[in-house]
Amino acid sequence: MLIREATRDDSVQIIAVMTNAEASNLMLFGPGERKMEPETFANYLEKLYHSRHSALFVAEIDDKVVAYLIAQGNEATRIAHRAYLVIGIHSHYRGRKIGTALFNHVEQWAKDHSIHRLELTVMENNEAGVALYKKMGFEIEGTKRDSLYVDGQYINEYYMSKLV
């Protein structure tokens, strides 16, 4: 497995992983809700690639992108020390320590880029996600009550963070 920063050439493969991850119904966007164009997404990747505070990393197996982790940082001085994370792993590749590898990689990136705080949100009912984040040292800071509306019911989200 190779972990690396994404380039614009990865846009089609990353979109495929995002679409697959959204089918789990545990992501912000529901299945089929988000329509992404490869060229528009490639431009987004290009912007991230040249950002000091943000990055998108991919996990590759046999030259195929199977997972991604976005670290969305900030330029404003007072919040430049933090990055919001979003991870997605293709359903056929879950349970193979890919998430662990991506989080280890982003933590080293954070140290190298003076990012002190990593944060994320996760649906309260996403037991596998919560377990991964806790394993990686994230702590629950609070609950965003009725934060999402999924399949006719309100879902709480945990707000989690890790100080690097």
Chimera marker file (.cmm) of the C-alpha trace (Angstrom):
<marker_set name="trace">
<marker id="1" x="0.000" y="0.000" z="0.000" r="1" g="1" b="0" radius="0.5"/>
<marker id="2" x="1.201" y="3.472" z="-0.896" r="1" g="1" b="0" radius="0.5"/>
<marker id="3" x="0.021" y="6.673" z="0.834" r="1" g="1" b="0" radius="0.5"/>
<marker id="4" x="0.677" y="9.859" z="-1.121" r="1" g="1" b="0" radius="0.5"/>
<marker id="5" x="-0.682" y="13.311" z="-1.799" r="1" g="1" b="0" radius="0.5"/>
<marker id="6" x="-3.264" y="13.341" z="-4.571" r="1" g="1" b="0" radius="0.5"/>
<marker id="7" x="-2.761" y="15.130" z="-7.869" r="1" g="1" b="0" radius="0.5"/>
<marker id="8" x="-5.311" y="16.300" z="-10.389" r="1" g="1" b="0" radius="0.5"/>
<marker id="9" x="-4.751" y="13.053" z="-12.340" r="1" g="1" b="0" radius="0.5"/>
<marker id="10" x="-6.410" y="11.160" z="-9.470" r="1" g="1" b="0" radius="0.5"/>
<marker id="11" x="-9.761" y="12.941" z="-9.765" r="1" g="1" b="0" radius="0.5"/>
<marker id="12" x="-11.722" y="10.158" z="-11.502" r="1" g="1" b="0" radius="0.5"/>
<marker id="13" x="-10.507" y="7.452" z="-9.098" r="1" g="1" b="0" radius="0.5"/>
<marker id="14" x="-11.145" y="9.590" z="-5.994" r="1" g="1" b="0" radius="0.5"/>
<marker id="15" x="-14.658" y="10.426" z="-7.187" r="1" g="1" b="0" radius="0.5"/>
<marker id="16" x="-15.291" y="6.678" z="-7.578" r="1" g="1" b="0" radius="0.5"/>
<marker id="17" x="-14.167" y="6.040" z="-3.982" r="1" g="1" b="0" radius="0.5"/>
<marker id="18" x="-16.285" y="8.946" z="-2.723" r="1" g="1" b="0" radius="0.5"/>
<marker id="19" x="-19.334" y="7.590" z="-4.537" r="1" g="1" b="0" radius="0.5"/>
<marker id="20" x="-18.752" y="4.146" z="-3.048" r="1" g="1" b="0" radius="0.5"/>
<marker id="21" x="-18.203" y="5.534" z="0.471" r="1" g="1" b="0" radius="0.5"/>
<marker id="22" x="-21.390" y="7.604" z="0.268" r="1" g="1" b="0" radius="0.5"/>
<marker id="23" x="-23.328" y="4.387" z="-0.454" r="1" g="1" b="0" radius="0.5"/>
<marker id="24" x="-22.634" y="3.388" z="3.177" r="1" g="1" b="0" radius="0.5"/>
<marker id="25" x="-25.086" y="6.136" z="4.197" r="1" g="1" b="0" radius="0.5"/>
<marker id="26" x="-22.631" y="7.229" z="6.909" r="1" g="1" b="0" radius="0.5"/>
<marker id="27" x="-21.201" y="10.249" z="5.091" r="1" g="1" b="0" radius="0.5"/>
<marker id="28" x="-22.429" y="13.857" z="4.945" r="1" g="1" b="0" radius="0.5"/>
<marker id="29" x="-23.746" y="13.335" z="1.419" r="1" g="1" b="0" radius="0.5"/>
<marker id="30" x="-26.236" y="10.541" z="0.847" r="1" g="1" b="0" radius="0.5"/>
<marker id="31" x="-25.978" y="7.953" z="-1.912" r="1" g="1" b="0" radius="0.5"/>
<marker id="32" x="-26.214" y="9.642" z="-5.313" r="1" g="1" b="0" radius="0.5"/>
<marker id="33" x="-26.756" y="13.090" z="-3.795" r="1" g="1" b="0" radius="0.5"/>
<marker id="34" x="-23.498" y="14.679" z="-4.922" r="1" g="1" b="0" radius="0.5"/>
<marker id="35" x="-22.655" y="15.013" z="-8.587" r="1" g="1" b="0" radius="0.5"/>
<marker id="36" x="-18.967" y="15.684" z="-9.161" r="1" g="1" b="0" radius="0.5"/>
<marker id="37" x="-17.378" y="16.503" z="-12.470" r="1" g="1" b="0" radius="0.5"/>
<marker id="38" x="-13.817" y="15.191" z="-12.914" r="1" g="1" b="0" radius="0.5"/>
<marker id="39" x="-12.457" y="18.486" z="-14.257" r="1" g="1" b="0" radius="0.5"/>
<marker id="40" x="-13.988" y="20.558" z="-11.446" r="1" g="1" b="0" radius="0.5"/>
<marker id="41" x="-12.669" y="18.091" z="-8.873" r="1" g="1" b="0" radius="0.5"/>
<marker id="42" x="-9.245" y="18.079" z="-10.573" r="1" g="1" b="0" radius="0.5"/>
<marker id="43" x="-9.127" y="21.862" z="-10.128" r="1" g="1" b="0" radius="0.5"/>
<marker id="44" x="-9.960" y="21.426" z="-6.429" r="1" g="1" b="0" radius="0.5"/>
<marker id="45" x="-7.135" y="18.874" z="-6.111" r="1" g="1" b="0" radius="0.5"/>
<marker id="46" x="-4.732" y="21.272" z="-7.812" r="1" g="1" b="0" radius="0.5"/>
<marker id="47" x="-5.652" y="23.992" z="-5.320" r="1" g="1" b="0" radius="0.5"/>
<marker id="48" x="-5.125" y="21.642" z="-2.364" r="1" g="1" b="0" radius="0.5"/>
<marker id="49" x="-1.818" y="20.421" z="-3.775" r="1" g="1" b="0" radius="0.5"/>
<marker id="50" x="-0.450" y="23.970" z="-3.662" r="1" g="1" b="0" radius="0.5"/>
<marker id="51" x="-1.913" y="24.827" z="-0.246" r="1" g="1" b="0" radius="0.5"/>
<marker id="52" x="0.239" y="24.985" z="2.877" r="1" g="1" b="0" radius="0.5"/>
<marker id="53" x="-2.690" y="24.298" z="5.219" r="1" g="1" b="0" radius="0.5"/>
<marker id="54" x="-4.699" y="21.704" z="3.276" r="1" g="1" b="0" radius="0.5"/>
<marker id="55" x="-4.044" y="18.420" z="1.492" r="1" g="1" b="0" radius="0.5"/>
<marker id="56" x="-5.762" y="15.361" z="0.095" r="1" g="1" b="0" radius="0.5"/>
<marker id="57" x="-4.025" y="12.032" z="0.572" r="1" g="1" b="0" radius="0.5"/>
<marker id="58" x="-4.851" y="8.771" z="-1.150" r="1" g="1" b="0" radius="0.5"/>
<marker id="59" x="-4.130" y="5.157" z="-0.380" r="1" g="1" b="0" radius="0.5"/>
<marker id="60" x="-3.183" y="3.102" z="-3.428" r="1" g="1" b="0" radius="0.5"/>
<marker id="61" x="-3.114" y="-0.649" z="-3.832" r="1" g="1" b="0" radius="0.5"/>
<marker id="62" x="-1.851" y="-2.018" z="-7.151" r="1" g="1" b="0" radius="0.5"/>
<marker id="63" x="-1.955" y="1.489" z="-8.687" r="1" g="1" b="0" radius="0.5"/>
<marker id="64" x="-5.631" y="1.858" z="-7.742" r="1" g="1" b="0" radius="0.5"/>
<marker id="65" x="-6.910" y="4.561" z="-5.372" r="1" g="1" b="0" radius="0.5"/>
<marker id="66" x="-8.876" y="2.764" z="-2.656" r="1" g="1" b="0" radius="0.5"/>
<marker id="67" x="-9.209" y="5.481" z="0.009" r="1" g="1" b="0" radius="0.5"/>
<marker id="68" x="-8.741" y="9.187" z="0.617" r="1" g="1" b="0" radius="0.5"/>
<marker id="69" x="-8.268" y="11.558" z="3.526" r="1" g="1" b="0" radius="0.5"/>
<marker id="70" x="-8.853" y="15.279" z="3.148" r="1" g="1" b="0" radius="0.5"/>
<marker id="71" x="-7.210" y="17.710" z="5.576" r="1" g="1" b="0" radius="0.5"/>
<marker id="72" x="-8.950" y="21.053" z="5.106" r="1" g="1" b="0" radius="0.5"/>
<marker id="73" x="-6.973" y="23.813" z="6.777" r="1" g="1" b="0" radius="0.5"/>
<marker id="74" x="-7.361" y="27.539" z="7.138" r="1" g="1" b="0" radius="0.5"/>
<marker id="75" x="-5.377" y="30.618" z="6.152" r="1" g="1" b="0" radius="0.5"/>
<marker id="76" x="-6.671" y="32.929" z="8.911" r="1" g="1" b="0" radius="0.5"/>
<marker id="77" x="-3.977" y="33.316" z="11.566" r="1" g="1" b="0" radius="0.5"/>
<marker id="78" x="-6.166" y="32.448" z="14.548" r="1" g="1" b="0" radius="0.5"/>
<marker id="79" x="-7.264" y="29.128" z="13.068" r="1" g="1" b="0" radius="0.5"/>
<marker id="80" x="-4.284" y="28.266" z="10.848" r="1" g="1" b="0" radius="0.5"/>
<marker id="81" x="-3.210" y="25.675" z="13.439" r="1" g="1" b="0" radius="0.5"/>
<marker id="82" x="-6.185" y="23.391" z="12.820" r="1" g="1" b="0" radius="0.5"/>
<marker id="83" x="-7.424" y="21.141" z="10.029" r="1" g="1" b="0" radius="0.5"/>
<marker id="84" x="-10.776" y="19.424" z="9.518" r="1" g="1" b="0" radius="0.5"/>
<marker id="85" x="-10.533" y="15.825" z="8.297" r="1" g="1" b="0" radius="0.5"/>
<marker id="86" x="-12.755" y="13.748" z="6.027" r="1" g="1" b="0" radius="0.5"/>
<marker id="87" x="-11.930" y="10.124" z="5.245" r="1" g="1" b="0" radius="0.5"/>
<marker id="88" x="-13.471" y="7.634" z="2.856" r="1" g="1" b="0" radius="0.5"/>
<marker id="89" x="-12.477" y="4.031" z="2.214" r="1" g="1" b="0" radius="0.5"/>
<marker id="90" x="-13.861" y="1.908" z="-0.614" r="1" g="1" b="0" radius="0.5"/>
<marker id="91" x="-16.129" y="-0.804" z="0.822" r="1" g="1" b="0" radius="0.5"/>
<marker id="92" x="-14.028" y="-3.623" z="-0.699" r="1" g="1" b="0" radius="0.5"/>
<marker id="93" x="-10.939" y="-2.416" z="1.178" r="1" g="1" b="0" radius="0.5"/>
<marker id="94" x="-12.264" y="-1.747" z="4.683" r="1" g="1" b="0" radius="0.5"/>
<marker id="95" x="-10.725" y="-3.600" z="7.607" r="1" g="1" b="0" radius="0.5"/>
<marker id="96" x="-7.220" y="-3.653" z="6.089" r="1" g="1" b="0" radius="0.5"/>
<marker id="97" x="-5.611" y="-0.935" z="8.268" r="1" g="1" b="0" radius="0.5"/>
<marker id="98" x="-5.866" y="1.595" z="5.423" r="1" g="1" b="0" radius="0.5"/>
<marker id="99" x="-7.566" y="4.128" z="7.700" r="1" g="1" b="0" radius="0.5"/>
<marker id="100" x="-4.802" y="3.692" z="10.269" r="1" g="1" b="0" radius="0.5"/>
<marker id="101" x="-2.155" y="4.288" z="7.601" r="1" g="1" b="0" radius="0.5"/>
<marker id="102" x="-3.913" y="7.418" z="6.320" r="1" g="1" b="0" radius="0.5"/>
<marker id="103" x="-4.262" y="8.856" z="9.833" r="1" g="1" b="0" radius="0.5"/>
<marker id="104" x="-0.605" y="8.155" z="10.617" r="1" g="1" b="0" radius="0.5"/>
<marker id="105" x="0.350" y="9.913" z="7.393" r="1" g="1" b="0" radius="0.5"/>
<marker id="106" x="-1.826" y="12.963" z="8.030" r="1" g="1" b="0" radius="0.5"/>
<marker id="107" x="-0.467" y="13.254" z="11.570" r="1" g="1" b="0" radius="0.5"/>
<marker id="108" x="3.096" y="13.445" z="10.249" r="1" g="1" b="0" radius="0.5"/>
<marker id="109" x="1.953" y="15.958" z="7.615" r="1" g="1" b="0" radius="0.5"/>
<marker id="110" x="0.341" y="18.021" z="10.404" r="1" g="1" b="0" radius="0.5"/>
<marker id="111" x="3.579" y="18.065" z="12.391" r="1" g="1" b="0" radius="0.5"/>
<marker id="112" x="5.541" y="19.112" z="9.294" r="1" g="1" b="0" radius="0.5"/>
<marker id="113" x="3.048" y="21.940" z="8.585" r="1" g="1" b="0" radius="0.5"/>
<marker id="114" x="2.605" y="23.307" z="12.126" r="1" g="1" b="0" radius="0.5"/>
<marker id="115" x="-0.942" y="21.964" z="12.386" r="1" g="1" b="0" radius="0.5"/>
<marker id="116" x="-1.640" y="21.495" z="16.097" r="1" g="1" b="0" radius="0.5"/>
<marker id="117" x="-5.278" y="20.372" z="16.060" r="1" g="1" b="0" radius="0.5"/>
<marker id="118" x="-6.981" y="17.772" z="13.876" r="1" g="1" b="0" radius="0.5"/>
<marker id="119" x="-10.780" y="17.650" z="14.047" r="1" g="1" b="0" radius="0.5"/>
<marker id="120" x="-13.653" y="15.775" z="12.480" r="1" g="1" b="0" radius="0.5"/>
<marker id="121" x="-17.300" y="14.894" z="12.889" r="1" g="1" b="0" radius="0.5"/>
<marker id="122" x="-18.792" y="11.420" z="12.750" r="1" g="1" b="0" radius="0.5"/>
<marker id="123" x="-22.321" y="10.065" z="12.925" r="1" g="1" b="0" radius="0.5"/>
<marker id="124" x="-23.020" y="8.706" z="16.381" r="1" g="1" b="0" radius="0.5"/>
<marker id="125" x="-24.186" y="5.395" z="14.862" r="1" g="1" b="0" radius="0.5"/>
<marker id="126" x="-20.972" y="4.914" z="12.833" r="1" g="1" b="0" radius="0.5"/>
<marker id="127" x="-19.423" y="2.455" z="15.260" r="1" g="1" b="0" radius="0.5"/>
<marker id="128" x="-16.525" y="1.475" z="12.989" r="1" g="1" b="0" radius="0.5"/>
<marker id="129" x="-15.627" y="5.114" z="12.355" r="1" g="1" b="0" radius="0.5"/>
<marker id="130" x="-15.808" y="6.079" z="16.030" r="1" g="1" b="0" radius="0.5"/>
<marker id="131" x="-13.656" y="3.054" z="16.939" r="1" g="1" b="0" radius="0.5"/>
<marker id="132" x="-11.024" y="3.996" z="14.328" r="1" g="1" b="0" radius="0.5"/>
<marker id="133" x="-10.885" y="7.606" z="15.462" r="1" g="1" b="0" radius="0.5"/>
<marker id="134" x="-10.569" y="6.657" z="19.130" r="1" g="1" b="0" radius="0.5"/>
<marker id="135" x="-7.841" y="4.143" z="18.240" r="1" g="1" b="0" radius="0.5"/>
<marker id="136" x="-5.978" y="6.952" z="16.485" r="1" g="1" b="0" radius="0.5"/>
<marker id="137" x="-6.142" y="9.152" z="19.601" r="1" g="1" b="0" radius="0.5"/>
<marker id="138" x="-9.170" y="11.301" z="18.813" r="1" g="1" b="0" radius="0.5"/>
<marker id="139" x="-11.445" y="12.217" z="21.706" r="1" g="1" b="0" radius="0.5"/>
<marker id="140" x="-15.118" y="13.093" z="21.680" r="1" g="1" b="0" radius="0.5"/>
<marker id="141" x="-15.495" y="16.772" z="22.554" r="1" g="1" b="0" radius="0.5"/>
<marker id="142" x="-19.246" y="16.904" z="22.311" r="1" g="1" b="0" radius="0.5"/>
<marker id="143" x="-22.407" y="15.852" z="20.543" r="1" g="1" b="0" radius="0.5"/>
<marker id="144" x="-24.043" y="17.828" z="17.774" r="1" g="1" b="0" radius="0.5"/>
<marker id="145" x="-27.641" y="16.865" z="18.528" r="1" g="1" b="0" radius="0.5"/>
<marker id="146" x="-29.965" y="16.195" z="15.572" r="1" g="1" b="0" radius="0.5"/>
<marker id="147" x="-27.187" y="17.462" z="13.317" r="1" g="1" b="0" radius="0.5"/>
<marker id="148" x="-28.118" y="15.397" z="10.260" r="1" g="1" b="0" radius="0.5"/>
<marker id="149" x="-31.416" y="14.256" z="8.758" r="1" g="1" b="0" radius="0.5"/>
<marker id="150" x="-30.990" y="10.769" z="7.289" r="1" g="1" b="0" radius="0.5"/>
<marker id="151" x="-33.767" y="8.542" z="5.972" r="1" g="1" b="0" radius="0.5"/>
<marker id="152" x="-36.489" y="10.400" z="7.820" r="1" g="1" b="0" radius="0.5"/>
<marker id="153" x="-34.774" y="10.625" z="11.183" r="1" g="1" b="0" radius="0.5"/>
<marker id="154" x="-32.412" y="13.000" z="12.934" r="1" g="1" b="0" radius="0.5"/>
<marker id="155" x="-28.927" y="11.703" z="13.683" r="1" g="1" b="0" radius="0.5"/>
<marker id="156" x="-26.461" y="13.025" z="16.244" r="1" g="1" b="0" radius="0.5"/>
<marker id="157" x="-22.839" y="13.599" z="15.324" r="1" g="1" b="0" radius="0.5"/>
<marker id="158" x="-19.828" y="13.456" z="17.589" r="1" g="1" b="0" radius="0.5"/>
<marker id="159" x="-17.349" y="16.290" z="17.332" r="1" g="1" b="0" radius="0.5"/>
<marker id="160" x="-13.897" y="14.739" z="17.814" r="1" g="1" b="0" radius="0.5"/>
<marker id="161" x="-10.367" y="16.116" z="17.900" r="1" g="1" b="0" radius="0.5"/>
<marker id="162" x="-6.760" y="15.216" z="18.449" r="1" g="1" b="0" radius="0.5"/>
<marker id="163" x="-3.978" y="17.556" z="19.447" r="1" g="1" b="0" radius="0.5"/>
<marker id="164" x="-0.740" y="16.862" z="17.593" r="1" g="1" b="0" radius="0.5"/>
<link id1="1" id2="2" r="1" g="1" b="0" radius="0.2"/>
<link id1="2" id2="3" r="1" g="1" b="0" radius="0.2"/>
<link id1="3" id2="4" r="1" g="1" b="0" radius="0.2"/>
<link id1="4" id2="5" r="1" g="1" b="0" radius="0.2"/>
<link id1="5" id2="6" r="1" g="1" b="0" radius="0.2"/>
<link id1="6" id2="7" r="1" g="1" b="0" radius="0.2"/>
<link id1="7" id2="8" r="1" g="1" b="0" radius="0.2"/>
<link id1="8" id2="9" r="1" g="1" b="0" radius="0.2"/>
<link id1="9" id2="10" r="1" g="1" b="0" radius="0.2"/>
<link id1="10" id2="11" r="1" g="1" b="0" radius="0.2"/>
<link id1="11" id2="12" r="1" g="1" b="0" radius="0.2"/>
<link id1="12" id2="13" r="1" g="1" b="0" radius="0.2"/>
<link id1="13" id2="14" r="1" g="1" b="0" radius="0.2"/>
<link id1="14" id2="15" r="1" g="1" b="0" radius="0.2"/>
<link id1="15" id2="16" r="1" g="1" b="0" radius="0.2"/>
<link id1="16" id2="17" r="1" g="1" b="0" radius="0.2"/>
<link id1="17" id2="18" r="1" g="1" b="0" radius="0.2"/>
<link id1="18" id2="19" r="1" g="1" b="0" radius="0.2"/>
<link id1="19" id2="20" r="1" g="1" b="0" radius="0.2"/>
<link id1="20" id2="21" r="1" g="1" b="0" radius="0.2"/>
<link id1="21" id2="22" r="1" g="1" b="0" radius="0.2"/>
<link id1="22" id2="23" r="1" g="1" b="0" radius="0.2"/>
<link id1="23" id2="24" r="1" g="1" b="0" radius="0.2"/>
<link id1="24" id2="25" r="1" g="1" b="0" radius="0.2"/>
<link id1="25" id2="26" r="1" g="1" b="0" radius="0.2"/>
<link id1="26" id2="27" r="1" g="1" b="0" radius="0.2"/>
<link id1="27" id2="28" r="1" g="1" b="0" radius="0.2"/>
<link id1="28" id2="29" r="1" g="1" b="0" radius="0.2"/>
<link id1="29" id2="30" r="1" g="1" b="0" radius="0.2"/>
<link id1="30" id2="31" r="1" g="1" b="0" radius="0.2"/>
<link id1="31" id2="32" r="1" g="1" b="0" radius="0.2"/>
<link id1="32" id2="33" r="1" g="1" b="0" radius="0.2"/>
<link id1="33" id2="34" r="1" g="1" b="0" radius="0.2"/>
<link id1="34" id2="35" r="1" g="1" b="0" radius="0.2"/>
<link id1="35" id2="36" r="1" g="1" b="0" radius="0.2"/>
<link id1="36" id2="37" r="1" g="1" b="0" radius="0.2"/>
<link id1="37" id2="38" r="1" g="1" b="0" radius="0.2"/>
<link id1="38" id2="39" r="1" g="1" b="0" radius="0.2"/>
<link id1="39" id2="40" r="1" g="1" b="0" radius="0.2"/>
<link id1="40" id2="41" r="1" g="1" b="0" radius="0.2"/>
<link id1="41" id2="42" r="1" g="1" b="0" radius="0.2"/>
<link id1="42" id2="43" r="1" g="1" b="0" radius="0.2"/>
<link id1="43" id2="44" r="1" g="1" b="0" radius="0.2"/>
<link id1="44" id2="45" r="1" g="1" b="0" radius="0.2"/>
<link id1="45" id2="46" r="1" g="1" b="0" radius="0.2"/>
<link id1="46" id2="47" r="1" g="1" b="0" radius="0.2"/>
<link id1="47" id2="48" r="1" g="1" b="0" radius="0.2"/>
<link id1="48" id2="49" r="1" g="1" b="0" radius="0.2"/>
<link id1="49" id2="50" r="1" g="1" b="0" radius="0.2"/>
<link id1="50" id2="51" r="1" g="1" b="0" radius="0.2"/>
<link id1="51" id2="52" r="1" g="1" b="0" radius="0.2"/>
<link id1="52" id2="53" r="1" g="1" b="0" radius="0.2"/>
<link id1="53" id2="54" r="1" g="1" b="0" radius="0.2"/>
<link id1="54" id2="55" r="1" g="1" b="0" radius="0.2"/>
<link id1="55" id2="56" r="1" g="1" b="0" radius="0.2"/>
<link id1="56" id2="57" r="1" g="1" b="0" radius="0.2"/>
<link id1="57" id2="58" r="1" g="1" b="0" radius="0.2"/>
<link id1="58" id2="59" r="1" g="1" b="0" radius="0.2"/>
<link id1="59" id2="60" r="1" g="1" b="0" radius="0.2"/>
<link id1="60" id2="61" r="1" g="1" b="0" radius="0.2"/>
<link id1="61" id2="62" r="1" g="1" b="0" radius="0.2"/>
<link id1="62" id2="63" r="1" g="1" b="0" radius="0.2"/>
<link id1="63" id2="64" r="1" g="1" b="0" radius="0.2"/>
<link id1="64" id2="65" r="1" g="1" b="0" radius="0.2"/>
<link id1="65" id2="66" r="1" g="1" b="0" radius="0.2"/>
<link id1="66" id2="67" r="1" g="1" b="0" radius="0.2"/>
<link id1="67" id2="68" r="1" g="1" b="0" radius="0.2"/>
<link id1="68" id2="69" r="1" g="1" b="0" radius="0.2"/>
<link id1="69" id2="70" r="1" g="1" b="0" radius="0.2"/>
<link id1="70" id2="71" r="1" g="1" b="0" radius="0.2"/>
<link id1="71" id2="72" r="1" g="1" b="0" radius="0.2"/>
<link id1="72" id2="73" r="1" g="1" b="0" radius="0.2"/>
<link id1="73" id2="74" r="1" g="1" b="0" radius="0.2"/>
<link id1="74" id2="75" r="1" g="1" b="0" radius="0.2"/>
<link id1="75" id2="76" r="1" g="1" b="0" radius="0.2"/>
<link id1="76" id2="77" r="1" g="1" b="0" radius="0.2"/>
<link id1="77" id2="78" r="1" g="1" b="0" radius="0.2"/>
<link id1="78" id2="79" r="1" g="1" b="0" radius="0.2"/>
<link id1="79" id2="80" r="1" g="1" b="0" radius="0.2"/>
<link id1="80" id2="81" r="1" g="1" b="0" radius="0.2"/>
<link id1="81" id2="82" r="1" g="1" b="0" radius="0.2"/>
<link id1="82" id2="83" r="1" g="1" b="0" radius="0.2"/>
<link id1="83" id2="84" r="1" g="1" b="0" radius="0.2"/>
<link id1="84" id2="85" r="1" g="1" b="0" radius="0.2"/>
<link id1="85" id2="86" r="1" g="1" b="0" radius="0.2"/>
<link id1="86" id2="87" r="1" g="1" b="0" radius="0.2"/>
<link id1="87" id2="88" r="1" g="1" b="0" radius="0.2"/>
<link id1="88" id2="89" r="1" g="1" b="0" radius="0.2"/>
<link id1="89" id2="90" r="1" g="1" b="0" radius="0.2"/>
<link id1="90" id2="91" r="1" g="1" b="0" radius="0.2"/>
<link id1="91" id2="92" r="1" g="1" b="0" radius="0.2"/>
<link id1="92" id2="93" r="1" g="1" b="0" radius="0.2"/>
<link id1="93" id2="94" r="1" g="1" b="0" radius="0.2"/>
<link id1="94" id2="95" r="1" g="1" b="0" radius="0.2"/>
<link id1="95" id2="96" r="1" g="1" b="0" radius="0.2"/>
<link id1="96" id2="97" r="1" g="1" b="0" radius="0.2"/>
<link id1="97" id2="98" r="1" g="1" b="0" radius="0.2"/>
<link id1="98" id2="99" r="1" g="1" b="0" radius="0.2"/>
<link id1="99" id2="100" r="1" g="1" b="0" radius="0.2"/>
<link id1="100" id2="101" r="1" g="1" b="0" radius="0.2"/>
<link id1="101" id2="102" r="1" g="1" b="0" radius="0.2"/>
<link id1="102" id2="103" r="1" g="1" b="0" radius="0.2"/>
<link id1="103" id2="104" r="1" g="1" b="0" radius="0.2"/>
<link id1="104" id2="105" r="1" g="1" b="0" radius="0.2"/>
<link id1="105" id2="106" r="1" g="1" b="0" radius="0.2"/>
<link id1="106" id2="107" r="1" g="1" b="0" radius="0.2"/>
<link id1="107" id2="108" r="1" g="1" b="0" radius="0.2"/>
<link id1="108" id2="109" r="1" g="1" b="0" radius="0.2"/>
<link id1="109" id2="110" r="1" g="1" b="0" radius="0.2"/>
<link id1="110" id2="111" r="1" g="1" b="0" radius="0.2"/>
<link id1="111" id2="112" r="1" g="1" b="0" radius="0.2"/>
<link id1="112" id2="113" r="1" g="1" b="0" radius="0.2"/>
<link id1="113" id2="114" r="1" g="1" b="0" radius="0.2"/>
<link id1="114" id2="115" r="1" g="1" b="0" radius="0.2"/>
<link id1="115" id2="116" r="1" g="1" b="0" radius="0.2"/>
<link id1="116" id2="117" r="1" g="1" b="0" radius="0.2"/>
<link id1="117" id2="118" r="1" g="1" b="0" radius="0.2"/>
<link id1="118" id2="119" r="1" g="1" b="0" radius="0.2"/>
<link id1="119" id2="120" r="1" g="1" b="0" radius="0.2"/>
<link id1="120" id2="121" r="1" g="1" b="0" radius="0.2"/>
<link id1="121" id2="122" r="1" g="1" b="0" radius="0.2"/>
<link id1="122" id2="123" r="1" g="1" b="0" radius="0.2"/>
<link id1="123" id2="124" r="1" g="1" b="0" radius="0.2"/>
<link id1="124" id2="125" r="1" g="1" b="0" radius="0.2"/>
<link id1="125" id2="126" r="1" g="1" b="0" radius="0.2"/>
<link id1="126" id2="127" r="1" g="1" b="0" radius="0.2"/>
<link id1="127" id2="128" r="1" g="1" b="0" radius="0.2"/>
<link id1="128" id2="129" r="1" g="1" b="0" radius="0.2"/>
<link id1="129" id2="130" r="1" g="1" b="0" radius="0.2"/>
<link id1="130" id2="131" r="1" g="1" b="0" radius="0.2"/>
<link id1="131" id2="132" r="1" g="1" b="0" radius="0.2"/>
<link id1="132" id2="133" r="1" g="1" b="0" radius="0.2"/>
<link id1="133" id2="134" r="1" g="1" b="0" radius="0.2"/>
<link id1="134" id2="135" r="1" g="1" b="0" radius="0.2"/>
<link id1="135" id2="136" r="1" g="1" b="0" radius="0.2"/>
<link id1="136" id2="137" r="1" g="1" b="0" radius="0.2"/>
<link id1="137" id2="138" r="1" g="1" b="0" radius="0.2"/>
<link id1="138" id2="139" r="1" g="1" b="0" radius="0.2"/>
<link id1="139" id2="140" r="1" g="1" b="0" radius="0.2"/>
<link id1="140" id2="141" r="1" g="1" b="0" radius="0.2"/>
<link id1="141" id2="142" r="1" g="1" b="0" radius="0.2"/>
<link id1="142" id2="143" r="1" g="1" b="0" radius="0.2"/>
<link id1="143" id2="144" r="1" g="1" b="0" radius="0.2"/>
<link id1="144" id2="145" r="1" g="1" b="0" radius="0.2"/>
<link id1="145" id2="146" r="1" g="1" b="0" radius="0.2"/>
<link id1="146" id2="147" r="1" g="1" b="0" radius="0.2"/>
<link id1="147" id2="148" r="1" g="1" b="0" radius="0.2"/>
<link id1="148" id2="149" r="1" g="1" b="0" radius="0.2"/>
<link id1="149" id2="150" r="1" g="1" b="0" radius="0.2"/>
<link id1="150" id2="151" r="1" g="1" b="0" radius="0.2"/>
<link id1="151" id2="152" r="1" g="1" b="0" radius="0.2"/>
<link id1="152" id2="153" r="1" g="1" b="0" radius="0.2"/>
<link id1="153" id2="154" r="1" g="1" b="0" radius="0.2"/>
<link id1="154" id2="155" r="1" g="1" b="0" radius="0.2"/>
<link id1="155" id2="156" r="1" g="1" b="0" radius="0.2"/>
<link id1="156" id2="157" r="1" g="1" b="0" radius="0.2"/>
<link id1="157" id2="158" r="1" g="1" b="0" radius="0.2"/>
<link id1="158" id2="159" r="1" g="1" b="0" radius="0.2"/>
<link id1="159" id2="160" r="1" g="1" b="0" radius="0.2"/>
<link id1="160" id2="161" r="1" g="1" b="0" radius="0.2"/>
<link id1="161" id2="162" r="1" g="1" b="0" radius="0.2"/>
<link id1="162" id2="163" r="1" g="1" b="0" radius="0.2"/>
<link id1="163" id2="164" r="1" g="1" b="0" radius="0.2"/>
</marker_set>
